[in-house]
Amino acid sequence: MSFLALESLTKRFGSHPAVDGLSLAVEQGEFVSLLGPSGCGKTTTLQMIAGFVEPTSGAIRLAGRDLLAVKPARRGLGIVFQSYALFPHMTVGENVSFGLEMQGVASGERARRVAETLELVGLRALAGRFPRQLSGGQQQRVALARALVIQPQILLLDEPLSNLDAKLREEMQIELRQIQRRVGTTTILVTHDQAEAMALSDRLVVMNHGRVEQIAPPHEAYERPATAFVASFLGKTNLLDGASVRPEKIQFAGRGLAGRVRARVFQGNHWLYQVETGSGLVTVIRQNTGEPMPAEGEAVCLAWNSSPPQAKLGEVSAQQTEGS
């Protein structure tokens, strides 16, 4: 039996299906990301798990019990919102302690758990500060500590890193994954950021128009996308002979698909090329090794290794229907 099970979960707003028959089985301790563009149904799914939105049909089970029969406040879930939602008039320690007070935890136990959790997120020395005195990254850590201190059965993360700048976001991705592995809390992340989802997750649930396109580990979804949407959404891709070929898999060679360099862009650690070919415009990414690279207007040949098995686009992997 899976720890968390979503069974044919559906939510309609009027005639519009925001989530359409989603089935997903999540194991205890797993980190799963709901990934997709705006309006794909990922946030609505998270809100149904949290109890903020009532499903039109379907079931949600946590450790075998019917979660829909439990009030949101009693579901034992920790939630981190995009805005962090910290209490501005409370110190860091008071913000983290708030959930324990609502649970009626004794003051001595509260103090111990708050100190341990602040230590976990690297903020014990800032317990007396107010949110306005913290950086964005520090506020994010406070929100995470507040969610973890209640020892939730599931941690729900709603775009928690989207307000951070690119460099800090990458740092927090590493830190968040390390904390999750250390604590072992089952985690569901909602994000539209492909790189973030692939960096953090054990599995991705790629959604589009309320439906699941693919459920798979990040590497498998990237290398063997089940649909054209997954191939295009998880980074750049080229559709050649009915299969998806990633730009970094294509090389300049002595023979192969003939073409001419239409444009090239230097991006520091790699070169980004667009090559006009008889099969259409092909995107190529080559690492910057310091060696001379083809110039714009130059005739080239493109080759790639087609020996590894690649799913034909339109096929649905066995994992996509897991839990249904």
N, C-alpha and C positions, 0 to 999 in steps of 0.2 A: 504494500500500500504506500502510495506517495505521501509525503509530508503535507504538501499543499496541492490540491487538485481543483482545476477549473474545468467544469464539465458543460460543454455546449453553451457557454456563457454568451448571452445576447442582451444588448441594450438598444432600444429604439427611442428616438426622440421624434414623436409623431410618426411619419412614414419613413424617416431616415434611420437606417441601421448604423449606429455609431460603432458597435461591436457586433459581429455576426457569427455566432456559433463557435466561439473560441474554446478550444480544449488544450489544456496544458498540465503536465505533471511535473512538480518541482520537488527535488529530494532535499532532505534536511542538510543544512550547511551550504547549499548551492547558491551561487550568484548568477541570477538570470536577468537579462536586460530586455525590456520591451522597446523595440527600436523601429522608428518609422518617421515619415514626414508629419507636419501639422495636420490634424484632422484624421489621422489613421486609426484612432481608437485606443492608443496606448494609455493616455491619461485617464480616460473613462474606465479602462480595465483596472487601473490602480485604485481609482476611487471606489469601484465596486468591491474590491478586496478590503479596502479600509472601512467601507460601510457608509461612505458619503453619498453614493449613488446606488439606488436599488435596481437590480437587474430586471429586465423584462421577462427573461426566462433563463433556465440553466441553474447550475449549482456551484457552490464554492465550499470545499471541505478542507479543514485544517486538522491534521492528526486524526482523521476519521470523523470529526464532528461537523455538523452543519453550521458553517460560519454565518450564513444568512439569518439564522435564528438568534444570533448574539448581537447585542447592541454595540455600536462602534467603540464606545469607551471601554467595553469589557472584552474586546477581541485580543488584547495582549500584543498590539502592534506598535512598533516605533516608526515614526514618520518624520522625514526631513523634507521640508518644502523648498521650492526655488527661492523664496524670499527669506528663508531661515526662520521668520516669525518669532524672533526673540522678544522678550519683554524688555522694553527700553529702561524701565524704572528698576529693574532687578540686576544685581551683579551676575557675573558669570556663574559663580557657585549657586546663587539662588535660582537662576534659570535652569541649571541642570538638576537641582533638587526638587523643582516644582512637581514633576510627575510622581516622585516618590511621596511627597506630601499628600497628593491626591489619592494615593494608594493607602495612606495611613501608616506608612513605614515609620518606625520609631526613630527619634532624632539621632541616636548614636549610630544606628545602622545606616541612616541617610548620609551622615557625615562620612562614614567609611566608604560607601559606594560612590559618592560624589568625588571624593579624593582619588579613588582608584580609577574612575572613568576619566577624570581630567588628566591624570597621569598617562592614561592610554592615548589620549589625543594630544598630549604635549602642552597642556595649558594649566597645569597645577599652580604655577607661579602667578597666573593671571586671574585667579579665582575671585579677587576683590574688585576687578575692573567692571565697568559697565559696557554694554555693546557699542556705544558711540566711541569708546576708546580703543576699539579693536579694528584690525584690518579685515578685509573681506574674507581672507583665508581663515583668520582666527574666528570670525563669526560662524563660518561654515563648520569649524571644528566644535564650537559650542553647541550648535544645532545637532550635530552628530552625537555628541556626548549626551545631550538631553534625551535623544531617542534611545541610546544604548543603555543608559543607567537603569532603566526600568526592566532590563533583561527581557526584551521582547522575543516572542516566538518567531516573528518575521520583521525585518527592517524594510520599510518602503521608502524609496528615494525618488522624489519627483524633480527631475532636472536640477540636482543639488549644486552642480558646478557651473551652471550657465552664466552666472553673474561675475565670474572670475575672469581675469585676463588670460591669454593663451598660455603663457609660461607658468603662471600659478595653477592653472587648470591641470596641466600635465603633472605638476608636482603633487597636487591633491589626488589625482587619479592613483598614483603610486601609493600614497599614504592611505587612501581609502581602502584599496585592495589589501594592503598589509594588515590594517586594522580588522577588516572583515575576516581574513584568514586566521588571525590571532584569536578573535572572539568566537568565530564559527557560526555566526547568526545567519540564518537563511535570509537572503536579500533579493529584493525585486527592484530594479532600477528602470525608470522611464527616462529616455533620452532620444533626441533626434541626431545626436553627434555620433557618427559611425566609428570614428577613432576611439572615442571614449568607451563606447559599448564593447568594442573588440579588445581594448586594453584591460577592462575590468571583469568581463563575464566568463563564466563557465559555459553558458549557452546563450545564444541570441534567439529572440522571437521577433522576426522581421514582419511588420504589419503594414498593410496598405488598404485603404478604404474599408476599415473595420474587419478585415479578414487576415488570417495568418498566411504569409507567403512561404516561410520556411522557419523551422526550428532546428538549430544545429549549433555545435561549437563554433566559435568565431573563425578558426582556420578553415573548417569545412565549408561554412557558408561563403567565405571569401573565395576559396579555391574551387568549390563546386556549387555555385548558386543554382537553386532549383528553378528559378524563373528569371525572365529578362529584367523584371523589376529589382530583384535582389542583386543581380549582377551590376546593374547601373547604380543602385543606391549605396552599395558597399564599395565606394571608391570608383575610380575610373576603370572602364573596360572597353574592349573591342569585340563586336559580334562578327565572327568570321566563320563561315561554313556551318552556321547553326550553333556554334559553341562560343563560350565566353573566354577571351584571352586577355589577361591582365597586361597593362602597358609595360610593367617591369619584367615580364616574361619574354618580351620581344627583343631580339638583338639585331644589330647591323651585321650583315654577313656577305660572303662572296657571291652567294646565289640564294634565290628564294623569291618572295613576292616583290616584284619591282615597283619602285615608287620614286617620288621626288619630295625633298624636304620643303614643306610649305612654310613652317615656322619653327623656331626653337627658342626656348626660354631658359635662362640659367637660374636655378633655384638653390644655389649653394651646394648642397650635398648631392644634387642630381640635376640632369638636363631633362627638360620636358619638350618633346618633339610632336609635331603634327606632320604626317607624311601622306601625300596624295597617292593613291594606288588604284588599280583597276577594280578593287573590291570596296573602294570608298576611302574616306579619311581615317587613318589609323593613328592612334596616340601611342607614343613610345616614351618610356622613362628609362634613362640610363644613368647609373651611378657616376658621380664625378671622380674619376680615378686620376685626373690630371693629364690623361692622354688626349691627343687631338680628336675632335668630334666633327661629324659632318656639318657643313654649313648650310644656310638657307639656299634653296635652289639646286642643291647637289643631288645627283641621282644616287639612289641607294637600293639595296635589297634587304628585305626583312625576313627573319626566320625565327621560329619558336619551337620548343620541344612539345610535340603533340602526343608523346608516348604515355604520360600519366593519364588515367581515366578522367574524363571530364563529362559532367552531366549535361546532356542536351537540354537547352533551355526549354521550359515547358514541362519537364519531368518533375515529379514531386518526390522528394526523398522519403524513405520510410520514417525518418524521425519527424517529418512534418506532421504526420497524423498521430504521433505518440500521445497517449492519454485520451484519445477519442474513443 
